[in-house]
Amino acid sequence: MGSHGPGLIIALFTALVGSLLAWVVGTQVTYLWDDQKRRRESDLAALARFYELYGTFFSTWKLWSASKDPENSFKVRVGDGICSRKPKLPRAVLKRFS
């Protein structure tokens, strides 16, 4: 092999180990980064849904409070609309804070 044989083998081995180590670390960092990004996107979507449902709740509440209808027909229509829907706000709260 000559006089450069052992030095060349050590250099190749060092390059191989360094490359393998860089690949493992890069893969782990990428995985953790993607997982954190996915969780953040999920949290933002749940928060947007929560604010949407809370806005609907708040506007319904204010309309209910402002109703001056003596026969309460408006309140009956609003109440029927609320009761006919599935309760989405508690589900959004649980998704956001769990």
C-alpha positions as CSV (number, residue, x, y, z in Angstrom):
1,M,0.0,0.0,0.0
2,G,2.9,2.3,0.5
3,S,3.6,4.9,3.1
4,H,0.2,6.6,2.6
5,G,-1.9,3.5,3.4
6,P,-2.7,3.9,7.1
7,G,-3.2,7.7,6.9
8,L,-5.6,7.3,3.9
9,I,-7.6,4.6,5.7
10,I,-7.9,6.8,8.8
11,A,-9.0,9.8,6.7
12,L,-11.6,7.8,4.9
13,F,-12.9,6.3,8.1
14,T,-13.1,9.8,9.7
15,A,-15.0,11.1,6.7
16,L,-17.4,8.2,6.8
17,V,-18.1,8.5,10.5
18,G,-18.5,12.3,10.2
19,S,-20.9,11.9,7.3
20,L,-22.9,9.3,9.2
21,L,-23.0,11.5,12.3
22,A,-24.1,14.5,10.3
23,W,-26.8,12.5,8.6
24,V,-28.2,11.1,11.9
25,V,-28.2,14.6,13.6
26,G,-29.8,16.2,10.5
27,T,-32.5,13.6,10.3
28,Q,-33.4,14.0,14.0
29,V,-33.4,17.8,13.8
30,T,-35.6,17.7,10.7
31,Y,-38.0,15.2,12.3
32,L,-38.3,17.3,15.5
33,W,-38.7,20.5,13.5
34,D,-41.5,19.0,11.3
35,D,-43.3,17.6,14.4
36,Q,-43.2,21.0,16.1
37,K,-44.5,22.7,12.9
38,R,-47.3,20.2,12.6
39,R,-48.3,20.7,16.2
40,R,-48.2,24.5,15.8
41,E,-50.4,24.3,12.7
42,S,-52.9,22.1,14.5
43,D,-53.0,24.5,17.5
44,L,-53.5,27.5,15.2
45,A,-56.3,25.7,13.3
46,A,-58.0,24.8,16.6
47,L,-57.6,28.4,17.9
48,A,-59.1,29.8,14.7
49,R,-62.1,27.4,15.1
50,F,-62.5,28.4,18.7
51,Y,-62.6,32.1,17.9
52,E,-65.1,31.5,15.1
53,L,-67.4,29.6,17.4
54,Y,-66.9,32.0,20.2
55,G,-67.8,34.9,17.9
56,T,-71.0,33.1,16.9
57,F,-71.8,32.5,20.5
58,F,-71.1,36.1,21.5
59,S,-73.2,37.6,18.7
60,T,-76.1,35.2,19.5
61,W,-75.8,36.2,23.1
62,K,-75.9,39.9,22.3
63,L,-78.9,39.5,19.9
64,W,-80.7,37.5,22.6
65,S,-80.0,40.2,25.2
66,A,-81.0,43.0,22.9
67,S,-84.3,41.4,21.8
68,K,-87.3,43.6,22.8
69,D,-89.8,41.2,21.2
70,P,-92.7,41.0,23.7
71,E,-93.8,37.6,22.4
72,N,-90.3,36.3,22.4
73,S,-90.7,34.8,19.0
74,F,-87.1,35.9,18.1
75,K,-85.8,34.2,21.2
76,V,-87.6,31.0,20.4
77,R,-86.2,31.0,16.9
78,V,-82.7,31.7,18.2
79,G,-83.0,29.0,20.9
80,D,-84.3,26.5,18.4
81,G,-81.3,27.2,16.2
82,I,-78.9,26.8,19.0
83,C,-80.4,23.6,20.3
84,S,-80.6,22.0,16.9
85,R,-76.8,22.3,16.4
86,K,-74.3,20.0,18.0
87,P,-72.3,21.7,20.8
88,K,-69.1,22.6,18.9
89,L,-67.7,25.2,21.3
90,P,-66.8,22.7,24.1
91,R,-65.2,20.4,21.5
92,A,-63.1,23.3,20.2
93,V,-62.1,24.2,23.8
94,L,-61.1,20.7,24.6
95,K,-59.1,20.4,21.4
96,R,-57.3,23.6,22.0
97,F,-56.3,22.9,25.6
98,S,-55.6,19.2,25.5
